[in-house]
Amino acid sequence: MAAAAARAWFSSSCIHNTYICMHPHDALVLAANNNFKLQTRRRSSTSSINSTNTFTWDDVTRISQSQPLNLHAFLHKVKLCNRGAENIDDFIPFVIQNNVVGYVHEGFAGHLRKFPDVFIFPEDDSQAIHFGDHVRLHPALTTPEDRTYAVGDVIECLGEEMIPGIRNELYPVMSSFGTQAFFSLERAAAPYFGIKAYGVHMNGFVEKDGQKYLWIGKRDESKSTYPGMLDHLVAGGLPYGISCGDNIVKECEEEAGIVKSIASQAIPVGVVSYMDIDAYRYKRDVLFCYDLKLPESFVPKNQDGEVGSFRLIPVQLVANVIQKTEFFKPNCNLVIIDFLFRHGYLKPEDSGYLELLHSLRKVA
C-alpha cells in the first residue's frame, strides 16, 4: 500500500476504529478496556504523587552530605527503573523483516488487530513457527515512509486516551543501535511497542577548592512528566536523524544555554540502561552518558522553558539526596550513580559494589 493510499484509508476508517458506532459486545469490551486504563492511570498517578511531592531547593540543601554512601539504597533506586519482569510473558514479539524490534502487550495487541491493513498476526507460516505468537506490519508496507505514515495514523486513531503524551516527536525503530531504521515511531508510543529508545544525559560538573560539584536542574512545574523534580543539567531523547554528539550540543543550547564551543567538549563516557514493565508499557531505554567539565564562572540559562531553576551542588550532597529522597527523576539516578563509580566516590570495598555496577546495564 502506498503512503498516500494508506493515509486515505485511515481517514475514512478512523471513526469506525475509535468505536463511535459500536456493537453491544464491542461496547462491553471497550468498557472493560476503559476500566483497565482507569486503573492504570490511578496506579501511575499514585506513583507520580509519591515521587513528585512538592519540595524546594532549601529541602535539598538541608540534607546531610556527611552520611556514608549506602550502595544498597542506590540499588533500590535502580530497581525502581526495572519493574515488572514477572509480567514479560504477557508480551509478544514485534517483528519486522525477521528482526524482533520490540514487544507488544497482548491487551494492546487486541487494539492493533482492529487495523488489519497495518498489523497482522501470523499463525500458520514459517515466521510463526520461528517466533511463536507475534505481530508484524502488513507486507504491503514496504518502505520506511509507508510504515511511518501507517503506524502514525493508527496512533492518531487510538489517541491520547490509549497513548497519552503524544508530542509529534519521532524515534527510529531499529533492530539494534546504529542500524538502518525500519520506520519512525511517535515517541510516546515507544513503550507500547516495546522498542529500544535512546537518549543522552550529561553530567555538567565544576571543580573548585578540590571538590566536585554538579549542576542540577529542577524541572518546570508545567512539565507533563515529572514536574518539579530534579534532573540533569542537560538530557533528552534521541530522535530520528540526529547523532548523539549533535544531539548533546543541541540540548546543551536549549536546556542550559551552553554555547557550541563548550558543549562540543562533552566527553562520551558510556551507557546505562533499564527495562521497565507497567501495564501495556514496556520501556527498554538506553541512555548515552556524557561528562562536561565547566568553568567556575559558568551559570546555566534555560532557553526552552522546561527547567524552572538550577543549582550547583556538591557531588556528595547529590549522592545523599538520591539515597534518602525521591526528588530526582528516576532515570537520572542511574546516570549519577554511574558518575559516582567513574569518579571514585564508590569503591570495590563497599558492600554491594559489583551488584550495583552490573545493575546499571540491563539492555544494550
Phi, psi and omega in degrees: 000128178291158182301317181296319179294321179299315181293323179295319179299318182291323183297332180270343187247351187297320181298318178298317185285348173266007168065037171293322173253120187228143165291148181306322178297319179298325179297320178295319179297315180297320179299318178297318180295320179296323177296320178297315181295324178297317178297321179297316179298318180298319180294317180295320180296319179299316179298319181295318180298317181296331186258359182231036174305141181296130178211163181240173176298329177298321177297324179292311186287343178285345181288134182294137176256008181264350181292136178301147181285137183248107184294333178290328175292322176295319180298324177300319179294323178295319181295332178294341176264000184227059183266166165078015182301333181291348181257011185299330182288353177279358184247146176245152181295146171255114192244133173227124179049049178064018175244130174281112183255350181187190181217137185239131178296141182302326178293317177292326177301328177301326177286324181292333179297342178285356182235069187291344176281355181241314184243134176234156184233084185297146178231330189237032178236180184296326179294324179296322178296320184285317187258349188074200176301130180201171176237143174217171181277153180300136183298342177290343178272090192263342183244157176304324180294315178301315182296317181299313180296313185295312179294322178300322179288327174298314180298321178296320178293318179295322170075182184296334180297324180266321182233087183287154174085021180300129186232008179057041174239128189261137173250143177285142175256113186229158175286328174202163186298135177089354177272172181297137179283133177284325173190180179244142188234139174310131184305316182296337182273349185307312181291338178284340175254000175062029180278157172288127178246142187242150178211172177236135177230134184237128171273110175265114186233159181230142174247126175208140180053038177074011182235146178260142179233149175247135170282125182240136176259153173246116186300146180298144182294344180273355181298140180286337178238134177049050180298139175075001183273162178284148186211171176292164174302318181218132176197152177184160175290161179256098183283174181293138170086017178220141180280164178300315182298315179293325181292322180293324177295316179298314181293326177302317180292314185290319189265335185224002180065030179273123183290157186301322183298331177270316183300326182292351177272359178299136185256124174290130187235007177129199182223156161235158182208162181202159178230122186227125180249127179215104183058239181281352189265132177231097182274125175235085190256139176237123182249119175278125187260141179228148170244139175224115175279124186251152176292152180302331184280350184291137173226120182291149177224111181293140183248341187251005176078008183266350179241129181281321182194167179231154171218146174264117191233137176305139182303321180299322178291318177303316180299319180288328174298318179296314187282342185249350184223177173246032186287330185274145166306130194307316184287342175295328179304318182296317182293321180288322175300319176299319176301318180298322175297309189290336182257012170082014178282337177246140188233153179304334179288343181288136180298129178088012186303304185292321179299316179294316180301313182292331184291344185283352184225092183264336182210144179220000000 
